[in-house]
């Protein structure tokens, strides 16, 4: 059972303990006379201190610290339900809490890194965003009707897009909020870095504008290269061909940077060492910036921009020539303790040969495909 008890902290605080195994019962008051809700299922271990003056604290390492609405515990549905009820309780005094409760209903957690007490300073979302992010005051955008997470990501994306595209960005977020599109539609990581989630939002926007239903590598690479070269992202494209042209222009810009190191950028203890043993010798591991640049020039692709990902061991790049002499560029990554082929493309990002496709698939189906 979850229950209130008097805390050793200030006398106006009550604690909620969550340490049950089968059921969660939350009452509005310490006398357990006003039932809020009951949850049957696996329990979690946590302790919250709740104050009537809009302050909620969570126990961490023996201390109570202010709870923000971006917390890993929100991955547990019962924790979200508890916080939703607390927000509902506070909304009797300030209706802004209803907006954040709605956010938790659409998303795993709230991306805004605010404590519950900080939220209560404002009367509505428009006031909150205008005060926290003054650049939004001139926008023709109603934050009160928008999705909190989308609005936050759009605010963070403002500095990454062309000035004349900011309106497109916020109109897109307004439209998606009306459609009730939340975290599941966009696929962003609620506990990930906000820059990664901003890229996901911008990628989805461009994909929708050019009517590309599946995740598109050209769009993702275009956005990543814009970040890398500090180029403002254009959102006015209405065809994938135009994005490809912008993508290729950025490749040229990166290739013109000058001399590149011939020193390996792959870590000696890389997780991909066993992949080298799995692949035949005719698969060339591209281990230097110089070789990645040469591959981009030969293949007409943007693999030169993957150098930072290679350095961070997020992926590794190989080059392979099939029996017909057709060269392919291959990106491998790791998922669930196995190597996976993320991209396998021939020159100018064309589809691979059937021979290359089947050969790589067969290699990765091997029982030897495991991280050691």
C-alpha positions as CSV (number, residue, x, y, z in Angstrom):
1,X,0.0,0.0,0.0
2,X,1.1,3.6,-0.6
3,X,0.4,5.6,2.5
4,X,1.0,9.1,3.9
5,X,3.0,9.5,7.0
6,X,4.4,12.5,8.9
7,X,7.9,13.4,7.8
8,X,10.9,14.3,9.7
9,X,11.0,17.3,7.3
10,X,8.9,20.4,7.9
11,X,5.6,19.6,9.7
12,X,3.3,20.5,6.7
13,X,4.8,17.6,4.7
14,X,3.4,14.2,4.2
15,X,5.2,11.3,2.5
16,X,4.0,8.8,0.0
17,X,5.8,5.5,0.2
18,X,5.8,3.1,-2.7
19,X,7.2,-0.2,-1.8
20,X,4.4,-2.7,-2.4
21,X,4.5,-5.7,-4.6
22,X,1.0,-6.2,-5.7
23,X,-1.2,-3.1,-5.3
24,X,-0.9,0.6,-5.1
25,X,-3.5,2.6,-3.2
26,X,-3.4,6.3,-3.0
27,X,-5.5,8.4,-0.7
28,X,-6.1,12.1,-0.8
29,X,-5.5,12.4,3.0
30,X,-3.5,10.8,5.7
31,X,-6.7,9.3,7.3
32,X,-7.2,7.2,4.2
33,X,-10.8,8.2,3.8
34,X,-10.7,9.7,0.3
35,X,-9.6,7.2,-2.2
36,X,-7.9,8.6,-5.3
37,X,-7.2,5.4,-7.2
38,X,-6.0,1.9,-6.9
39,X,-3.5,0.1,-9.1
40,X,-2.9,-3.6,-9.2
41,X,0.5,-4.7,-10.5
42,X,4.2,-4.7,-9.7
43,X,5.3,-2.2,-7.2
44,X,8.2,0.3,-7.2
45,X,10.4,1.7,-4.5
46,X,10.2,5.4,-4.1
47,X,9.2,8.1,-1.5
48,X,7.6,11.4,-2.2
49,X,7.1,14.4,0.1
50,X,4.0,16.4,-0.8
51,X,3.3,19.9,0.4
52,X,0.2,22.0,0.0
53,X,2.2,24.9,-1.4
54,X,2.9,23.1,-4.7
55,X,6.2,21.5,-3.6
56,X,6.9,17.8,-4.3
57,X,10.2,16.2,-3.3
58,X,11.6,12.8,-4.0
59,X,13.9,10.8,-1.9
60,X,17.4,10.3,-3.4
61,X,20.3,8.9,-1.5
62,X,18.6,9.6,1.8
63,X,17.8,13.3,0.9
64,X,14.6,14.8,-0.4
65,X,15.2,16.8,-3.6
66,X,12.7,18.7,-5.8
67,X,10.9,16.4,-8.2
68,X,11.0,17.5,-11.9
69,X,8.6,16.1,-14.4
70,X,11.5,14.7,-16.4
71,X,12.5,11.7,-14.2
72,X,13.4,8.1,-15.1
73,X,10.7,6.9,-12.8
74,X,8.1,8.1,-15.3
75,X,8.9,5.1,-17.4
76,X,6.9,3.2,-14.8
77,X,3.2,3.8,-15.6
78,X,2.1,3.7,-11.9
79,X,4.5,6.5,-11.0
80,X,3.0,8.7,-13.8
81,X,-0.5,8.0,-12.5
82,X,0.6,9.0,-9.0
83,X,2.1,12.3,-10.2
84,X,-1.0,12.9,-12.4
85,X,-3.2,12.7,-9.3
86,X,-0.9,15.1,-7.5
87,X,-1.1,17.5,-10.4
88,X,-4.9,17.1,-10.4
89,X,-4.9,18.0,-6.7
90,X,-2.8,21.1,-7.3
91,X,-5.0,22.1,-10.2
92,X,-7.8,23.0,-7.8
93,X,-5.7,26.1,-7.0
94,X,-4.0,26.6,-10.4
95,X,-5.3,25.3,-13.7
96,X,-1.9,25.2,-15.3
97,X,-1.4,21.8,-13.6
98,X,-4.2,20.3,-15.8
99,X,-2.0,21.0,-18.9
100,X,0.8,19.1,-17.4
101,X,-1.5,16.2,-16.4
102,X,-2.6,16.1,-20.0
103,X,1.0,16.0,-21.1
104,X,1.6,12.9,-19.0
105,X,-1.4,11.3,-20.5
106,X,0.0,11.7,-24.0
107,X,3.7,11.2,-23.3
108,X,5.9,9.1,-21.0
109,X,7.1,12.2,-19.2
110,X,7.3,16.0,-19.6
111,X,10.5,17.2,-21.4
112,X,10.4,20.6,-19.7
113,X,13.0,20.3,-16.9
114,X,10.9,22.1,-14.4
115,X,10.0,21.3,-10.8
116,X,6.3,21.2,-9.8
117,X,6.9,24.3,-7.7
118,X,8.4,26.2,-10.7
119,X,5.3,25.4,-12.8
120,X,3.0,26.8,-10.1
121,X,4.6,30.3,-10.5
122,X,2.7,30.7,-13.8
123,X,-1.0,30.9,-14.5
124,X,-0.9,29.3,-18.0
125,X,1.4,27.9,-20.6
126,X,1.6,31.1,-22.6
127,X,2.9,33.0,-19.6
128,X,5.3,30.2,-18.7
129,X,7.0,29.9,-22.1
130,X,7.2,33.7,-22.6
131,X,8.9,34.1,-19.3
132,X,11.2,31.1,-19.6
133,X,12.1,31.7,-23.3
134,X,11.7,35.5,-24.0
135,X,12.3,35.0,-27.8
136,X,8.9,33.3,-28.0
137,X,7.0,36.5,-27.2
138,X,6.9,37.6,-30.8
139,X,5.7,34.3,-32.1
140,X,2.2,33.9,-33.5
141,X,1.7,30.7,-31.6
142,X,-0.7,29.8,-28.8
143,X,1.2,27.8,-26.2
144,X,-2.0,27.2,-24.3
145,X,-3.3,25.0,-27.1
146,X,0.0,23.3,-28.0
147,X,1.5,20.1,-26.8
148,X,4.0,21.0,-24.0
149,X,6.7,18.6,-25.3
150,X,6.4,19.7,-28.9
151,X,6.4,23.3,-27.9
152,X,9.5,22.8,-25.9
153,X,11.3,21.0,-28.7
154,X,10.2,23.7,-31.2
155,X,11.7,26.4,-28.9
156,X,15.0,24.5,-28.7
157,X,14.9,24.1,-32.5
158,X,14.5,27.8,-33.2
159,X,18.2,28.6,-33.3
160,X,18.8,25.6,-35.7
161,X,16.5,26.6,-38.5
162,X,16.4,29.6,-40.9
163,X,14.6,32.6,-39.5
164,X,12.0,32.4,-42.2
165,X,11.2,28.8,-41.3
166,X,10.4,29.4,-37.7
167,X,6.7,29.9,-38.6
168,X,6.6,26.6,-40.4
169,X,8.1,24.8,-37.4
170,X,5.5,26.1,-34.9
171,X,2.6,25.7,-37.3
172,X,3.6,22.1,-37.7
173,X,3.7,21.6,-34.0
174,X,0.3,23.3,-33.6
175,X,-1.2,21.0,-36.3
176,X,0.2,17.9,-34.6
177,X,-1.0,19.0,-31.2
178,X,-4.6,19.3,-32.7
179,X,-4.2,15.7,-34.0
180,X,-3.2,14.5,-30.6
181,X,0.3,13.3,-31.8
182,X,2.6,12.6,-28.8
183,X,5.8,10.8,-28.1
184,X,4.7,7.6,-29.8
185,X,4.1,9.4,-33.1
186,X,7.5,11.1,-33.2
187,X,9.5,8.4,-31.5
188,X,11.7,10.7,-29.5
189,X,13.5,9.4,-26.4
190,X,11.8,11.1,-23.4
191,X,15.0,10.6,-21.3
192,X,17.5,11.3,-24.1
193,X,19.4,14.5,-25.0
194,X,17.2,17.3,-26.1
195,X,19.4,17.9,-29.2
196,X,18.7,14.3,-30.4
197,X,15.0,14.8,-29.8
198,X,15.1,18.2,-31.7
199,X,16.7,16.4,-34.7
200,X,13.9,13.8,-34.5
201,X,11.2,16.5,-34.6
202,X,12.9,18.3,-37.5
203,X,13.3,15.0,-39.4
204,X,9.7,14.1,-39.0
205,X,8.6,17.6,-40.1
206,X,10.7,17.4,-43.3
207,X,9.5,13.8,-43.9
208,X,5.9,14.9,-43.7
209,X,6.5,17.9,-45.9
210,X,8.0,15.8,-48.7
211,X,5.6,12.9,-48.1
212,X,8.2,10.3,-47.1
213,X,6.4,7.8,-44.9
214,X,9.5,5.8,-43.7
215,X,12.6,7.1,-41.8
216,X,14.8,8.6,-44.5
217,X,18.6,8.5,-44.3
218,X,19.1,11.5,-46.6
219,X,16.9,13.7,-44.4
220,X,18.6,12.5,-41.2
221,X,22.1,13.0,-42.7
222,X,21.1,16.5,-44.0
223,X,20.1,17.5,-40.5
224,X,23.2,16.0,-38.9
225,X,25.5,17.8,-41.4
226,X,23.7,21.1,-40.8
227,X,24.5,20.7,-37.1
228,X,28.1,19.6,-37.9
229,X,28.7,22.6,-40.3
230,X,26.6,25.1,-38.2
231,X,24.3,25.6,-41.2
232,X,20.8,26.7,-40.6
233,X,18.2,24.0,-41.5
234,X,15.7,24.8,-44.3
235,X,12.2,23.6,-43.7
236,X,10.6,24.9,-46.9
237,X,11.5,21.9,-49.0
238,X,8.6,20.2,-50.7
239,X,10.4,17.4,-52.5
240,X,13.0,14.9,-51.5
241,X,15.1,15.9,-54.5
242,X,15.6,19.4,-53.2
243,X,16.7,17.9,-49.8
244,X,19.2,15.7,-51.7
245,X,20.6,18.7,-53.4
246,X,21.1,20.5,-50.1
247,X,22.5,17.3,-48.7
248,X,25.1,17.0,-51.5
249,X,26.1,20.7,-51.2
250,X,26.9,20.1,-47.5
251,X,29.0,17.0,-48.4
252,X,31.0,19.2,-50.8
253,X,31.4,21.8,-48.0
254,X,32.7,19.2,-45.6
255,X,35.1,17.7,-48.2
256,X,36.6,21.1,-48.8
257,X,37.6,21.5,-45.2
258,X,41.2,20.5,-46.2
259,X,43.8,18.0,-45.1
260,X,42.4,15.1,-43.0
261,X,44.3,12.9,-40.6
262,X,45.5,9.4,-41.7
263,X,45.6,8.4,-38.1
264,X,43.0,5.9,-36.9
265,X,40.0,7.4,-35.2
266,X,38.7,4.0,-34.0
267,X,39.3,3.2,-30.4
268,X,41.6,0.3,-29.7
269,X,39.0,-1.3,-27.3
270,X,36.1,-0.6,-29.7
271,X,33.1,-2.9,-29.3
272,X,33.4,-3.6,-33.1
273,X,36.6,-5.7,-32.9
274,X,34.6,-8.9,-33.2
275,X,32.9,-7.6,-36.3
276,X,36.2,-7.4,-38.0
277,X,36.7,-11.1,-37.3
278,X,33.2,-11.9,-38.6
279,X,33.6,-10.1,-41.9
280,X,35.8,-11.4,-44.8
281,X,39.1,-9.5,-45.6
282,X,37.5,-8.0,-48.7
283,X,35.4,-5.8,-46.4
284,X,37.6,-2.8,-45.8
285,X,37.2,-1.1,-42.4
286,X,37.3,2.7,-42.9
287,X,39.3,3.7,-39.8
288,X,40.6,7.2,-40.7
289,X,39.1,10.6,-41.6
290,X,41.2,10.5,-44.7
291,X,39.7,7.2,-45.8
292,X,36.1,8.3,-45.0
293,X,36.6,11.4,-47.1
294,X,37.9,9.3,-50.0
295,X,34.9,7.0,-49.8
296,X,32.6,10.1,-49.9
297,X,34.4,11.3,-53.1
298,X,34.3,7.9,-54.8
299,X,30.7,7.0,-53.8
300,X,29.1,10.4,-53.9
301,X,27.7,10.0,-50.3
302,X,28.1,11.8,-47.0
303,X,30.0,9.1,-45.0
304,X,32.7,11.7,-44.3
305,X,30.3,13.3,-41.9
306,X,30.2,10.1,-39.8
307,X,33.7,10.6,-38.4
308,X,32.4,11.8,-35.0
309,X,30.0,8.8,-34.7
310,X,32.9,6.5,-35.5
311,X,35.1,8.2,-32.9
312,X,32.4,7.8,-30.3
313,X,32.0,4.1,-31.3
314,X,28.3,4.7,-32.1
315,X,28.9,3.0,-35.5
316,X,31.6,1.7,-37.8
317,X,31.9,2.0,-41.6
318,X,33.1,-0.6,-44.1
319,X,33.5,-0.6,-47.9
320,X,32.9,-3.7,-50.0
321,X,33.2,-4.4,-53.7
322,X,31.0,-7.2,-55.0
323,X,31.9,-9.8,-57.7
324,X,30.7,-7.4,-60.4
325,X,32.9,-4.6,-59.3
326,X,30.2,-2.5,-57.7
327,X,31.4,-0.7,-54.5
328,X,29.1,-0.5,-51.5
329,X,29.4,1.6,-48.3
330,X,28.1,-0.1,-45.2
331,X,27.2,1.3,-41.7
332,X,27.1,-1.2,-38.8
333,X,25.9,-0.5,-35.3
334,X,25.1,-2.6,-32.2
335,X,21.7,-3.5,-30.8
336,X,20.8,-6.2,-28.3
337,X,24.4,-7.4,-28.2
338,X,24.5,-8.1,-31.9
339,X,25.9,-6.3,-35.0
340,X,23.4,-4.8,-37.4
341,X,23.6,-3.4,-40.9
342,X,22.0,0.1,-40.7
343,X,22.9,1.2,-44.2
344,X,24.1,-0.7,-47.3
345,X,24.2,1.5,-50.3
346,X,26.0,1.6,-53.7
347,X,27.3,4.7,-55.5
348,X,25.2,7.9,-55.1
349,X,23.2,6.2,-52.3
350,X,21.6,3.8,-54.8
351,X,20.2,0.5,-53.8
352,X,22.8,-2.3,-53.2
353,X,23.2,-5.3,-55.5
354,X,21.2,-8.4,-54.6
355,X,24.5,-10.2,-54.2
356,X,25.8,-7.7,-51.6
357,X,22.4,-7.6,-49.8
358,X,22.3,-11.4,-49.4
359,X,25.9,-11.7,-48.5
360,X,25.8,-9.2,-45.7
361,X,22.5,-10.7,-44.4
362,X,24.1,-14.2,-44.3
363,X,27.1,-13.0,-42.4
364,X,25.0,-11.3,-39.8
365,X,22.8,-14.3,-39.4
366,X,25.9,-16.3,-38.2
367,X,25.9,-17.5,-34.6
368,X,29.3,-15.8,-34.3
369,X,27.5,-12.4,-34.6
370,X,27.8,-11.4,-30.9
371,X,29.7,-8.8,-28.9
372,X,32.5,-10.3,-26.9
